[in-house]
Amino acid sequence: MSIESLFSPLRLGALQLPNRIIMAPLTRMRAGANGVPTPLNAKYYAQRASAGLIISEGTAVSPEAHGYPGDPGIYTAEQIAGWRVVTDAVHARRGRIIMQIAHNGRNSHSSLRPDGSVPVAPSAIVGNIPALTRDFQQVKAEIPRALEASEIPVIVGNFRQAALNAIGAGFDGVELQGANSHLIEQFLEDGTNTRTDNYGGSLENRSRFLLEIVGKVSGAIGADRFGVRLSPFGQYGGIHDSKPKELFTFVIKELSRHHLAYLHLIEARGSEIGLTDELHENAVNNAVLFRSVFNGPLLSAAASLAIEQKHADAIVFGRLFIANPDLVERIKGNQPLSASDRSTFYGGAEHGYTDYKTFGEAA
Ligand SMILES: Cc1cc2nc3c(=O)[nH]c(=O)nc-3n(C[C@H](O)[C@H](O)[C@H](O)COP(=O)(O)O)c2cc1C
């Protein structure tokens, strides 16, 4: 995409975007007690309302789905009311916001789980990134418990209800976290899924969990308000598959049948969570590889890389939106961009969250 084309409108299913500069889902670990969003969260999102679309931070679909201290939820009346303040604030500034719904699977920690039990996953295979405890301590990942087959429909139902709750809280739509080593990706890839039931083994079986969720959520809120995020070839969290091209070609073909609002692809970099900008060695360009496989709008989380490529319909920016609440205006005005401070990404309060200035304020 060229810089100019970022400023043309874009239709994503039922959503009409005034520009193609999208705010990435960004976990900031600043929700209030019990995963309830606060007025500070509302201020942060409202500051960024000129984005073509805001995708919220990953939000837990159930008490068992949390992955980090201070990550929000969307399964209690209190949480729905808290999110309503956020969506109202964004809409008051004429923005659009959708919620990313998530289950962290094995990347969680027992201290975050209601009964103190170890995290769940398709199979009892440990991840390679440290977990964060309730008290923000980094600790070794725990060996997860493999989900019983009977538990899987319950989790599928949690995603459906979370999507309905998000719409009830005033969100314009919902994105499914199928990327970055969360539970859905743990089911998809054979490095994390060695199940021998209907949810493991063949491509069809490993994709079943994702596709069941997609079917249920589409049925509940409408596919035209629903997008899916994937990270083909990603390696974050020790995730890997023996045949990623075949796997994601199959998955994306299947997703095409649902007529989703969009597919959101992360380019495989040294870190899909924005730790480095380096592409993996020999990395394929996901937007190029899968553009022809998907029949709807394609969002690319690849920042500078994607602006030069023609395969995406919109570009998704993460860290630049952390540091530049007025990113859209700055790109349009060719103004300098501020850099984000990694030390304030996760946890804390206003500092590094709502105190980044617009270009006008900083001048
Ligand atoms: C602080 C931080 C939190 C993130 N949280 C999420 C998240 O909740 N869900 C998700 O899908 N990706 C998450 N990511 C990944 C980003 O959405 C994005 O793909 C990544 O930062 C690369 O884009 P960038 O180079 O524009 O920052 C996070 C990244 C960062 C830096």
The ligand as an SDF file (V2000), in Angstrom:
LIG
                    3D

 31 33  0  0  0  0  0  0  0  0999 V2000
    2.7060   -4.5000   24.5300 C   0  0  0  0  0  0  0  0  0  0  0  0
    2.1760   -5.4440   23.5010 C   0  0  0  0  0  0  0  0  0  0  0  0
    1.0170   -6.1560   23.7760 C   0  0  0  0  0  0  0  0  0  0  0  0
    0.4670   -7.0080   22.8020 C   0  0  0  0  0  0  0  0  0  0  0  0
   -0.7180   -7.6410   23.0670 N   0  0  0  0  0  0  0  0  0  0  0  0
   -1.3400   -8.3640   22.0920 C   0  0  0  0  0  0  0  0  0  0  0  0
   -2.6500   -8.8970   22.3050 C   0  0  0  0  0  0  0  0  0  0  0  0
   -3.3030   -8.7050   23.3330 O   0  0  0  0  0  0  0  0  0  0  0  0
   -3.1900   -9.6250   21.2780 N   0  0  0  0  0  0  0  0  0  0  0  0
   -2.5280   -9.8470   20.1020 C   0  0  0  0  0  0  0  0  0  0  0  0
   -3.0630  -10.5010   19.2070 O   0  0  0  0  0  0  0  0  0  0  0  0
   -1.2980   -9.3170   19.8700 N   0  0  0  0  0  0  0  0  0  0  0  0
   -0.7060   -8.5790   20.8340 C   0  0  0  0  0  0  0  0  0  0  0  0
    0.5330   -7.9870   20.5800 N   0  0  0  0  0  0  0  0  0  0  0  0
    1.0930   -8.0390   19.2240 C   0  0  0  0  0  0  0  0  0  0  0  0
    0.6960   -6.7760   18.4530 C   0  0  0  0  0  0  0  0  0  0  0  0
   -0.6980   -6.7640   18.1930 O   0  0  0  0  0  0  0  0  0  0  0  0
    1.4680   -6.6150   17.1200 C   0  0  0  0  0  0  0  0  0  0  0  0
    1.1740   -7.6970   16.2760 O   0  0  0  0  0  0  0  0  0  0  0  0
    2.9680   -6.5200   17.3540 C   0  0  0  0  0  0  0  0  0  0  0  0
    3.2500   -5.5280   18.3180 O   0  0  0  0  0  0  0  0  0  0  0  0
    3.7400   -6.1810   16.0820 C   0  0  0  0  0  0  0  0  0  0  0  0
    3.2980   -4.9550   15.5430 O   0  0  0  0  0  0  0  0  0  0  0  0
    4.1600   -3.5850   15.6980 P   0  0  0  0  0  0  0  0  0  0  0  0
    5.4980   -3.8570   15.0910 O   0  0  0  0  0  0  0  0  0  0  0  0
    3.3610   -2.5720   14.9170 O   0  0  0  0  0  0  0  0  0  0  0  0
    4.2470   -3.2750   17.1560 O   0  0  0  0  0  0  0  0  0  0  0  0
    1.1090   -7.1670   21.5550 C   0  0  0  0  0  0  0  0  0  0  0  0
    2.3020   -6.4670   21.3130 C   0  0  0  0  0  0  0  0  0  0  0  0
    2.8370   -5.6080   22.2500 C   0  0  0  0  0  0  0  0  0  0  0  0
    4.0850   -4.8280   21.9310 C   0  0  0  0  0  0  0  0  0  0  0  0
  1  2  1  0
  2  3  1  0
  2 30  2  0
  3  4  2  0
  4  5  1  0
  4 28  1  0
  5  6  2  0
  6  7  1  0
  6 13  1  0
  7  8  2  0
  7  9  1  0
  9 10  1  0
 10 11  2  0
 10 12  1  0
 12 13  2  0
 13 14  1  0
 14 15  1  0
 14 28  1  0
 15 16  1  0
 16 17  1  0
 16 18  1  0
 18 19  1  0
 18 20  1  0
 20 21  1  0
 20 22  1  0
 22 23  1  0
 23 24  1  0
 24 25  2  0
 24 26  1  0
 24 27  1  0
 28 29  2  0
 29 30  1  0
 30 31  1  0
M  END
$$$$
